[in-house]
């Protein structure tokens, strides 16, 4: 039915059929990327209306009565128009290609003299997202949707981050207020989905609200009196990249926001907000516990400071002219409080019964009902997903986080809980001992008890030891126990620190050996979360005198880095054809590749050396992919900084939001030529998933998502942006946080690793602090540490950088750091006296420094370490 027409000029190309776009691309795109799903298209319409008291639905562009006029030339413009009608309504769709923009106008007319209530009007957008095994995902397209009134937009970019960026937006005067996906979509987040945006949503919005969903924008419809018409319009264009896209959106009448430190914000931090607009703006909050202070305007940039005294979701409404849009923030308790509450919650929910085979297990918790899950009660988890309770990434994530927290702020009772987990659940249960056939191997799903007692002798039973993802979590657990014993002698452990280090080493070694031997699954060819601990294990082995073990594990690690740099064609593959699980790993491997790379060209085709050129290219490519699969232009806490798996309508704020955020932060601090914009995204990513840690004070009910003191410190595994679909674990959700924690503690590991106090000379905001309060003092700046960890400080300036990392001690919370103008002097105040810890310092492009008191010289670009003594360290720039 209908012919397909070209709408093409020297800038962009489109194909239209029956009023629906089935192809889109930029003419000068060398890759000739296809952005639209050729089967589903862009622009299919769905209407819901009431006529003569009867509800009805209609898809006007799929009717047999549709007519079109083909393509018409109007000077340099090309136009297309089609028309459809039924017993009471007509719909006209027109496209005009004018220079670099395709304008679409949709007109709905009441053909009768009686009123027709337009309830829903949906516009479907289906991008070219087609992931498959053995298929390079880099050229596939991800949809980034932001729906919040007149400032809504949908951007579509390649998974590898290369431009251009295809953008759809409501034209000036039009808006999108609601979004949804078809019922059949999203059973797995890797499937290609259609997103439907709604200018009108009275029926579907009312239905969702009656089900219990909390809509952020009130639903609305429109009544057409006799012979009246209603219009909505969309504009489509290509931008060179994300920065160009922001400029284009502003030029086309929208407001663009930059928010430091992101959109998930601890209550003890203030927000620096810059709104870029071509007209005056007014900023309003939905609650009285938000203080908005206007600071200044610089051309089209308008700067504000936001302070929050409450907790939970906050809606900041931006009015500009006759239009408005929204920013969505989530306010948490201070990060240090979150760490303590989560750790205490996990230790409190540990199985203590001696007669249970799963004694020592840190249990899953139903935040909604207060049910503690176990192998005797899987609650609402069904089928093969019951593994979530004891093993795999969800089960192993809890001790991974709890042990990570001990390396920062140890608590003896929590260390004891970890010792119970290791002694009762891991050693000889989850993990084979040295006396068993596969020493240090880790059992997989559904749980180790079932597998050890299985009648099956093979890999689906007694030798189900081949899932490579499980090993790094246990290696991290052991290494963290070693670090806790090393850095905090006041903390007692049942085994020596060196014993834990040896177990960490053997577990990491088993990861490379056992799965490949049993199943042919090589850990050398897949990025694994938490495996970034391996270089730390290698370094610790060398420090403790285990040179052979260090070299042996280091050999595997170097081979893995070499494979990713020299042979890897698709960094998105995991247990699914497309996944975001590797971005923490690919970055640490890129760092290793750069460390061992050779500047000398190797012409021997059998040579094993990594060229510096290939290592540098891999570093940039994997960061570009990381950014492309992450919320960037979407100013909402559940999108900004979150990783996206196919689109941003399902399962956001996953563990990789923070873990991959660490990679972005490390890149911004140590590698980026232009670090400031990626630094904003990185820190927003580091903070993002803290929104899923349910906590609060008495006034807030001890939690935004699941109130009640018993839930203070529980966590949510992900976020569902849709107002009524199912979670990845197959539980119904009306939008918001899950009631199971699933794998989110892995994200919290990344949150701890990335936590930093940063002073940045931002070209847009000026001197700005991340993870700290900032105030001017004499000829310098005072920072009050608020990152919750107090282990890292970075100065990122236009002329150079300073990096400081503390071991066994933490920055004082008040007046933590003083930086004198011109980086002439740096003072740090810290608390705690770890006997084995060091303070590590690196300066870049600022010349040499002297340690005040000792006179020790810190040479530019050379790593320096000293012992933390006296609670203070002062560095003076050498003249």
Buried (B, 14 or more C-beta within 10 A) or exposed (E): EBEEBEBBBEBBBBBBBBBBBBBBBBEEBEBEBBBBBEEBBBBBBBBBBBBEEEEBEBBBBBBEEBEBEEBEEEEEBBBBBBBBBBEBBBBBBBBBBBEBBBBBBBBBBBBBEEBBBBBBBBBBBBBBBBBEEEBBBBBBBBBBBBBBBBBBBBBBBBBBBBBBBBBBBBBBEBBBBBBBBBEEBBBEBBBBBBBBBBBBBBBBBBBBBEEEBEBBBEBBBBBBEEEEEBBBBBBBBBBBEBEBBBBBBBEBBBBBBBBBBBBBBBBBBBBBBBBBBBEEBEBEBBEEBBEBEEEEEEEBBBBBEBBBEBBBBBBBBBBBBEBBBBBBBBBBBBBBBBBBBBBBBBBBBBBEEEEBBBBBBBBBBBBBEEBEBBBEEBBBBEEEBBBBBBBBBBBBBBBBBBBBBBBBBBBEEBBBBBBBBBBBBBBBBBBBEEEEEBBBBBBBBBBBBBBBEBEEEEBEBBBBBBBBBBBBBBBBBBBBBBBBBBBBEEBEBEBEBBBBBBBBBBBBBBBBBBBBBBBEBEBBBBBBBBBBBBBBBBEBBBEBEBEEBBEBBBEBBBEBBBBBBBEBEBBBBBEBBBBBBBBBBBBBBBBBBBEBBEEEEEEEEEEEBBBBEBBBEBBBBBBBBBBBBBBBBBBBBBBBBBBBBBBBBBBBBBBBBBBBBBBBBBBBBBBBEEBBBBBBBBBBBBBBBBBBBBBBEEEBBBBBBBBBEBBBBBBBBBBBBBBBBBBBBEBEBBBBBBBBBBBBBBBBBBBBBBBBBBBBBBEBBEBBBBBBBBEEEEEBBBBBBBBBBBBBBBBBBEEBBBBBBBBBBBBBBEBBBBBBEEBBBBBBBBEBBBEBBBBBBBBBEBEBBBBBEEEBEBEBEEEBBBBBEEEEBBBBBEE
